Amino acid sequence: VVQELLSDLLNVSHRLFSDSFFPVLEPVIGVGSACEGWSPQKEEDVVYCMFVPLKPPPGYAFHLEPDTTGDMPQTSMRVRVELVCTCTRKQNMLCFLHHSEEELKRNQVASLLHTLCTGPYLDVEKITLWFQTFVISAWSVVPQSRHYEVQVLPSSRSCKMKLTKAFGRSLFVETIFSVQQGDSDIFLSSQPTEAPLPPSTTWLETYAVAEAKFFRHVAMQAPPHSCHLKCLRLCARLLEGSGFSIYALKTTVMHLLTLIPLSEWQHGYLLLRVDDIMRYLRCCLEEKCLKHFFFGNEDMPEEISLPPAFQKAQPLNLFQHLAQDPAAQTKAMQEFDEL
């Protein structure tokens, strides 16, 4: 339902902005636990996260640059917007590079650089405000508006919406803006996974699309009634309220799905697999090492496209902080054994 709602909304945007300087909004990609099918939350609390990839409009190009301005736990980059000659395109299209400022002003041609950028860089907060304004003004022409009322919730780096059906339940949707790295499944995201909030021109590397693609791949290969998502949901519930990261749990399950044959994830193996997950996680705590799934992983399914640097990279250690702090590791082990 959420996918259909947002697709209808983006179709409206394509009609409105087809000949404009605004970024091109690509088809939405569902990411996160709700879209992957293992959310530990109650149904009424589930937030559906949707990536909307941005492509440059005609006359522009996006170039990704490492961001050295901040100190973020995630890899951060900036998206430099550059002008591209459009003289050979449509005859009625003015070229920002070769037409004078007077001509551009006379024809009221606005520039992406002057509206949704800060300096030469794409600005997350300006894009968010533009999209929120668009949603509010365009919702009435979306076919699903007959069934759902929309309320745009406060947010500076994503568009959070509450969709309420008449006499029915509400759906919470977070639309996150993203920029693809080349042709890979690795994106830059407008929304950080951890505090603090970065500068508005900082975009953060995310593996959410590759993760969603991995779970789709497993679903296609696994036997009917596979228990891997139920295992993940159950373990996530077990870890709720503890100091353990759900992302560490998710990484553990992804590793085990490539180590244990998928035929052994049938429903009858549920308790064995839950035991495997918790034992694997404890072993990683003991060794102070949990390898990131997408760096230097030789068991990566071919369907997932990664930048060459990822394939050749040394595996990242998600438990590096425990290796550097023995007291934190001791505390984590004690808490895990209590669980």
N, C-alpha and C positions, 0 to 999 in steps of 0.2 A: 504493500500500500504506500509506504513512504517513498520507495523508488519511483512508483508511478506518479505520485504527487509532485516530486521534484523534477521528474522528466517533463511533465506538463508545464511546470513553472519555467524551466529552461527553454522550452519551445517558444514561450511568450517572449523571453529575452532575445532569442534569435531573430524574431520578427521585428522587435523594437530596435535592436542595436546592430543589425546586419551591415549597415553602411556607416558605422560610427567608429570612434577611436577607442571604445571600451574593450577590455579583454574579451576574447571569445570563451564562452563557458562550455566546456566539454561535458559529455555524459557523466552522470554521478557514479561514484564507486562506493559501495557500502563497505565499511571497515569496522574493526572493533568487535568486542564480544557479542553484542546484540545481533550484528549482521552475520557473524561466524556461527552463531547458534549455541553459545554456551554461557550467556550472561548469568552471573550469580544473583542478580537483583530480582526483586519482585516485579511482576509484569508492569504494574503501574509506575514503577520508578525507572524503567529502562529508557535509556537515551540512545536513539539511533544516530550513529555518526556517519556522515556522508561526505566524501571528498568531492569537491568540484575542481577539476584541473583547469588551469587558466592557460590559454594560448595567446600569443600576441596577435593583435588585429593587423590588417594590411597596413604596410608602411612602418612596421616596427619589428624589432627582434629582441628576444630575451637572452641575456648572457649571465651565467651563474658565476659568482665570484666568492671565494672564501671570505667569511666575515671575521675580522680580527678586532672588532670594536668592543665586543663584550666578553663575558666569562660565563658561557652557558654549558650545562652538563651535556647537552646534545650538540652534535656537529651543526654549526650554523653557517648560512650563506646569505648573500644578498643577490637580488635579481636586478641587474643593470638593464635599463630599457634604452635601446638605440634606434635611431631613425634609419629607415631603409628606403631607397629610391623607388617610387611608384609611377614614374613617368611612362613606363611601357604598359601599365595596367589600363583600367577603364579611362576613357577620354575625359570624363567629367570628374575624375578624382584628382584632387590637388596633391602635390608632392611637398612634404614638409622640408625636404632637403633643397629643392630647386625652385619653389615658388616663393615670392617675396612675402614678408610679414604683412604688408598692406593687403595683398590678395587674399591671404588666409583670413585676416580680420574682416575684410569686406564680405567674404563668404561665410563668416561666422563659423569657421572650422576650428574646433577646439583640439587640443593636443593631450594625449595620454600623459606626457611628461608634466604638463601644467595642472593636471587634475588629480590623478591617482598615484602620483609619485612624490617623493621628497628628494630634491636634487634629481639625479639620474636613476634613482632606485625605486622599485615598486613598493608602495607603502601599504602594509597589511591593514592598518586602521582605516585608511581612506577607502580601500576596496570594501571593507566590511560595512562602512557607513553607506556607501553607494549601493551595495547589494540589499542591505536592510531597507533602504528607502524604496528600492525597486520592488521588493516583496510586498511591502505595505500598499504601494500604489497599483500593482499589477494583479494582486490576488483575486480581485473580483472577476477578472476575465479568464482565470484558470478553471477548467471544467469541474474540478473537485471542490471548488469553493461553494458549490450547492450543498455539499455534505459536511464540509469542515470549515470552522472559523479559525483564523490564524491570529496568534498574538506573538509579536517579535519581542523576545526577552532581552534585557540589557547584556551586552557583550561587546568588547572592543576588538577582538581578533577572530571572531567567527559569528555566524548568524544562527542564533538559538531561537527555535520556534516551538510554540505550544499549539498543536492542532487539535481542536475540540470538535467532536461529532455531536450533533444535536441529540440530546438524551443518551449519549454514549460516552465511552472512555476517551481520554486524551492521549495523544501521541507526542512525545518530546523528541525533537530532531535538532541535531547540531550540524550545520553545513560548514565544513572546513575548507578553506581555499588552499590550493596546492599547485605546485609547478613540477612537472616531470623532469627527471634527470636523463637527458637523451631519450633513448627508446627503452629504458630499463623500467623495472617495477619499483624503483626507489624514487621517492618524491621529496620535495620540500613542502613543509606544512606551515600554515599560518598560526596554528595553535600549539603551544609548547605542552609537553606531557608533565613537566615539573615547573614549580615556581623557581625563580621570579620571572615576571614577564620581561621578554627582551625588548630592545628598541623596535620601533614600528617598521623599520626597513630590514629587520632580521627575519629570515625564514629558516626553519629547523628541519634537519634531515629526519625522515620517518620511514619505517619499514612496514607500516600498517597495510599498504596495498599488497606487498609481497606476502605478508602473513595471511591475509584474506585469500589470496590466490593459492597458498599452500594448503589451507583447510579445504578449499574447493577441490584441489587435486586429490587430497586424501579421501574426501567424500565420494569421488568418482571411482577410486580404486578399492575402497573398503567394502567388506561384505555388508548385506542388508542388516539393519539394526546394530551397526557398530556402536560400541559404548565409549568411544574416545571423547566425544563432547560431554557426555554425562560424567565421565571421570573428571574432566576439566572443571565442570560446573561444581561438582561435589567438593573437589579439593580447594577451589576458590572460596567456597562457603566455609570450609575448615579453617582457612587462613584469614578470614575476615576478622578485623580487629587486632590482628597480630602485626608485628613489625616486618612481615615478609611481603615482598613485592609480588603482585599478581603477574607482573611481566616475567619475573624469574620462574614462576610456576608455568606460565605459557611456554617459555623457552624450553623448560624441562620436558613438557609434553611433546613439543615439536621434535626434540631430539629423540625421544622414545618412539615416536611414530615412524622414524627412519631406522631405528635399531631393532624393534620388535616387529615381526611380520604382521601385516594388517589382518591376516586370517585369525590372529590371536587377540584381536580386539572385539570379538563377538560378545554379545551381551552376557553370556555365561562366564566370561573372564573378568567381569567388572571389578570384583574385589581384589583379584590378583593384580590387575593393572593399576588400581588405586594404590596398592601396596608398593608396586614398582615405582610409581611416581614419587611417593613420599621417601622411599629408600634412596632413589637417585638424588633427590633434592638434599637429603641429609648427607650423602656422600660428597656432594659438591660443597656443602658447608664445611665438612671436615677437611677437604682439600683446598678450601678457599678459592675454588675455581669453578665457574659456570661459563662455558663458552657461548658467546653470542651466536645465534643460529645462522646468520647470513654472512659472516666473515670467515673466509677460508674453510668452508664446509664442503667436503668432497661428496657428501650424500645429498646434495641439493637436487631436487627434481629439475629436469631439463626445461619444464614449462615456465619456470621462474627465471626472469631475465635480470641479471645483476650487472652493474658496471664492472669492467675488467679489474679495476683496483680491488673490488670486494673479493673476487675469486682468488687473487694472489696474496691478499692481506693475511697477516698473522691473526688468529682468532682473538677477539676482544674478550676480556674477562669481566663478566657482570658482577663478580664478587671481589673485584680488585680492592674495594674499600675494606673488606675483611682481612685481606692479605696484609694491608698496611696498618691494621689496628687489631692486635691480638685480643684486647679486652672486648671489642665489639664482636669478634668471632665467638669468644667464650659465651657471651650473653646470648647471641643468636642460637648457638647450639643448645643452651639450656631451655630457651623459649621453645625451640622446635621439639625437643624431647617432651616437654609438657604437653604440646599439641598432640 
